[in-house]
Each structure stands twice: as structure tokens, then as C-alpha cells.
Amino acid sequence: MVNKLIVSNILYRPIRTAVSALAVAIEVAMVMLFVGLAHGLLNESAHRVEGVGADILVQPPGSSFLFALSQAPMPLKIGDRLKEIPHVLAVAPVFFNFISTSLTVIYGIDMSSFDDVTGGFTYYPGSRPLRDPYDLLVDNLYAKANHVKIGDTLTLLNHQFHVSGIVEHGKGARLFIPLQTAQDLMQEPDKASLFFIKCTEPGYADAVTDAIRQLLHGYQVRPVNEYLSLMTSNNLPGLNAFITVVIIIAVGIGFLVIFLSMYTTVTERTREIGILKSLGASKRYIIAVILREAGLLSAVGIIVGYGIAAVTRKVLIAYFPTLFIELTIQWAVYAAILALAGSMVGAFYPAMRAARLDPVDALAYE
């Protein structure tokens, strides 16, 4: 009987019901999409570094594990010393060039050594390796997102580059230029920002890491598995703060709309509540009816929110292929809990107000 009453009340006001459920849906979708985008881009960046195939990363002293923040170069000749360490198969120097307007890192690479570490690029038909000083390789996702074709000319770092090839994504960066060109553009000849090291066997990574640390005191020497463990939101305070702000805004939207909806509902149904109380309905019963109605609205909104998040993800990825949005079950549950909790808190005061109504005054209410 109570459930029938609640459903009837919701269906009686379809516009308000739709708006309330949509507010909860937007709350759920915002939480899932923004958290999914932040974690997706972070994890995808880590997977691209892992896809290089190196076992160890060597960076200058005090450099960040976020490559875009690591512009400090180190002498290129260090690579020759690294090659002499037992169980080192290949060493590939990389020089970073950062495009601040698009937050893009360009790898300056030596084709031969980079191929030795990575096993080589997978080229799309018509592509060729870097050969001339201003040749440029782009990965397939960047090419799709920016409508780039082989033979095009792109302006990067205030210079024009010729797209010599399109390669399969997953080899660290999305853009690759010759190492010497990258050094010249930054006026850092014979320097490198990072050394990728490939061991003869992955099992030698720890021994080689220890040997490098003894050789290069103070340098950042990280096995790839250690690097991957650093690529989490817990190591990026700014990212955690961003996620927290988004969640607060989203929950605030749901709370305010549910509060307004339930408060207005109680006001409109004052006479109805008076009739229920005159028939013996307790305060607990009245509160339960209001909260269950808010809970039903939240449940509908949560389901709709899941749908909005899934559809929005597909649309964004279709238009922006370089975006990675991870919609996880864990955050789907968190978003549902936050939405439901916000709705219950928003409905609690209206429910208490309804429960405190005097039956005589409520029956006389017009």
C-alpha cells in the first residue's frame, strides 16, 4: 500500500520527477566521467611508457616521474657508460620537448637505439622512419584526433615538420622527432632527458638498477614496475584535489535538487499528510514515506546516470580519440552511494517538517 502511494505521488508530478531524477543522474555521471577521465589519462600514460619495452628508466637528479616536468638534461655520453654495465642489452636516449598549449610531450629519439629497446614501430602503409632533421612520426590516435595524414606539414615548437609516417600507439609519446633536432630546438647539444634501458633478461633489472645507482649517484633510476606504481592519483595531490572538488559539486547538485523537490512536495501535500496523521499514521511512518520517495527518485536517477556516463564516454572518445575514460564498477558503486546519501540528507529536513505537522492545522491547509 505504501509503495503504491509513493509511486502514485511520483507519477502525479512527472515534470518534477523527471527533473529530480535528472539531477541525480547528472551527479552520478559527473562523478564517473571526471574520475574516469583523470584515472584513464594517468593509466594510459603509464601504459604507453610500459609499451616502450624498457626495463629501467634513468633520469637526472631531482627530476619528476611526470616526464613533462622533467626538462633538465644530462650528458648523452652517460649512455655509453650504461652500455658497459653487465646484462644491459640496449640504451635509448630520449630528449623531451613539451608543447604547453596542448600538454603534449614530444620524444626526440635516435631511431636505431630506440628500435633496439622497443623492438621497432609498427608503421602504417606509406610510412617511413625518421630520416631528415624535420621529419615527424605521429601515432595513429593523434593522427585520427587531429586529422593528420602522411605527407602533411605540422607546425610544432615554432618549426614546420613533415609527417613521414603514422605508427601504432603505445611507444611512450604520440609525437617523435630526431634526437638532434630536439636538442637543437632546446639549445642543449649532446644531452638527453631520459635513458630507456633494456636488459638481456627482465630478471636482471634489479641487479642492473643497483649497478646504475652505484655508477650515477643522485640520479633517478627506476625499474619500470616501480614507475608504474607511482602513476596513481595518490602521488598527484592536485589530481586528488580536483576529483574531490568535482565530487563535492556533483553531490551538491543532487542534494539541492532533491531538497527542493521534497520540500515542495511536503508543502503541496500538507493536507494529505494531515489526513494520514488523523488516520493514525505515526511520525516514523510519515518520515519513511518521504525518504522512500526520495530513495526511489535516486534509484531512477542512478540508473539514468549510468546510461548518460556510458553514452557520453562513447561520444567523447569518438570525437577525441586520445582521451581515455575508465568507467569502473568501483566508482559506479561510489557514485551511487554518494547520490543516495545526498538524496537522503536532502530529503531529511522536509521529512521531519512533514512529521511535525499538526493534523488539525494540516487538514485546514489550503
Secondary structure, 3 states (H helix, E strand, C coil): CHHHHHHHHHHHCHHHHHHHHHHHHHHHHHHHHHHHHHHHHHHHHHHHHHHCCCCEEEECCCCCCCHHHCCCCEECCHHHHHHCCCCEEEEEEEEEEEECCCCEEEEEECHHHHHHHHCCCCECCCCCCCCCCCEEEEEHHHHHHHCCCCCCEEEECCEEEEEEEEECCCCCCCEEEEHHHHHHHCCCCCEECEEEEEECCHHHHHHHHHHHHHHCCCCEEEEHHHHHHHCCHHHCHHHHHHHHHHHHHHHHHHHHHHHHHHHHHHHHCHHHHHHHHHCCCCHHHHHHHHHHHHHHHHHHHHHHHHHHHHHHHHHHHHHCCCCCCCCCHHHHHHHHHHHHHHHHHHHHHHHHHHHCCCHHHHHCCC
